[in-house]
């Protein structure tokens, strides 16, 4: 029987999800990270089992017996055992997979044949972890792996869903831009001729946003935030904070119009605190907290295009695959450390004007508006 994943091409981030499964089952331990993303040797979770819905009608459990150094594979709720596999085999295949995906050229790669054959042996046909349908309401859709763990300090056992990011692939995105994530700015001193000239600006094969920005300044076109272009995004932001849309719009304007040199979320908030656009007391504390709330919402489930109920869809935390193959995490008990990590290690990213449908003036009921759009991405190096 041919392995279902042999020859399968996936991006490095998707292979990282399978790597994490192999690594955790091989080691039986998941260490936590400090605010600088360094491993805390004295803080860890014992991995008791990994839970996957590999088949439509069957949930599989990969149960770690650390004393016997084995992993038992069986259907959930059944005494029927499929395989008992030495933990060492998981470790060996994790190492082989990591070496391959880290050093392979290009963003989309295949796994070594030996790893594909091992995947077949352990009943894995989908390297990208499938959602466990019975746990969908509990965990939502942002989890890449579901693990039963025991806290090494408190001995509390719990089932947690984690999102997985890798440091060896492209910089991960925390909040994705989309056609639904535009902020509308109302323009003053604009007319049809100005709209035509502005919308026709190009530079090479691209939109030429620097030229667009210069045009706005040279023609003294005023801008004031009006609303999100689509109500769903506005409603979602309202659940984070009543003023969230205005605060994010300030950040968008700072990134794309003011074009400050440092686009980090932390540095942007420092400029916003100095400007204090909402006139709040203790602006440095206020704006930092609001942006951390937004980043956490984006990380745990909120998007621009789908209605959000305000609930976090990652109950465990965040697993990072480091450049050297180490796997560490932030989990729910490290919430403030994780929020600080997100705040220090993300930046506002310019995104394609054509792909994400922004940068061209539109006319609504006789008034002129400019849609602006950005995403939030992780830095490659930890700060």
C-alpha positions, 0 to 999 in steps of 0.5 A, a space after each residue: 500500500 502506497 503512503 498517502 503523503 508520499 510525494 505530497 507537496 506542502 509548505 514548510 509551515 504545514 509540515 511543521 505541524 506533523 513535525 510537532 506531533 512526532 517531536 512531542 510523542 518522541 519526547 513526551 514533554 513540552 517546555 514553556 517559553 519566557 517573554 524572549 522565547 527562550 526555553 524555561 527548563 523548570 516549566 513544562 507540560 508532560 504530553 500524555 496523548 495527542 488526539 487526531 481525527 484522521 478518519 471521518 468516523 474515527 478519532 485516534 489517540 496517541 498515548 504516551 507511556 513514558 515509563 515504557 518509552 512507547 506510544 500506543 495508537 488506538 481509537 478513542 473510546 475503544 480497547 482495540 489497540 492498532 500499534 504500540 510504537 517505541 518513542 524513539 521511532 517518533 524522535 528519529 522520524 521527527 529529526 529526519 523530517 526537520 532536517 529535510 524541511 529546514 534545508 530544502 529549497 523553496 517554500 513547498 517541499 516533500 517529506 523523505 520517503 522514510 518519514 512518509 512510510 512511518 506516517 502510514 505505519 502510525 495511521 497518518 494520512 494528513 500531515 496537516 492536523 485534522 480538526 476533531 469534530 467532536 471538539 469543534 465547539 470546545 476548541 474552535 478552528 484555530 488549533 493545529 494540534 490537540 494534546 492531553 497534558 499534565 502540568 509539571 508543576 501542579 500535576 493538573 491534567 487537561 486537554 488543550 488546543 495549540 496553534 503552531 508557528 515555525 521560525 524556520 519558514 516564512 514569517 508567520 502572519 498573526 492577523 491576515 489581510 483580506 478583501 473584507 479588512 479595509 478601513 474607509 477614510 473619508 476624503 476632503 478636497 477631492 473630486 471626480 478628476 482627482 479620483 481618476 488621476 489618483 486611481 490611475 497611478 502605477 509604478 511598474 507592474 504594481 500600484 506604486 503606493 509611495 507615489 499615491 501617498 505623495 499625490 495625496 500630500 501634494 494635493 492637500 487631500 484631507 483624510 478622516 477615518 469613517 468606518 470599516 468598509 464591511 460591517 462584519 469586521 466592524 462588529 468583530 472589532 466592537 467586541 474587542 473594544 468600543 474604540 477598537 476600529 478607531 484605534 486600529 485606523 490610527 495605526 493603519 494611517 500611521 503605517 500607510 500615510 505617515 509612513 513612520 520608519 518603524 512599523 512594529 506594533 510596540 513602536 506604533 503604540 508609543 507614537 499613538 500614546 504620544 499623540 493620544 488621539 482619543 484623549 484618554 488618561 494614562 495613554 501609554 497604558 491604555 493603548 498598549 492594553 487595547 492593542 494586546 487585546 486585539 492581537 490576542 483576539 486575532 490569534 485566538 479566532 477573530 478574523 475580518 470576514 467571518 462573524 465572531 462571537 468574542 470567544 477565544 478559539 485556542 484554549 491551550 496556547 501557542 507552540 513555536 518550532 525554533 530554528 534548531 528544531 526545538 519545540 516550546 510553547 506559551 500556554 494559558 497559565 502564561 497568558 500575560 507573558 504571551 500577550 507581551 510576546 505578541 506585542 513585542 514581536 509583531 509589526 504592521 505589514 504592507 499588503 498587495 493593493 490589487 490582491 486585497 482590494 484597497 488603495 483606490 478612491 471610491 465614491 459613495 453617495 457623492 462622497 469620496 472614500 479611500 480604503 486602506 488595508 494592512 496585516 499583522 505579521 511576526 518578526 523573524 527574530 524574537 525581540 
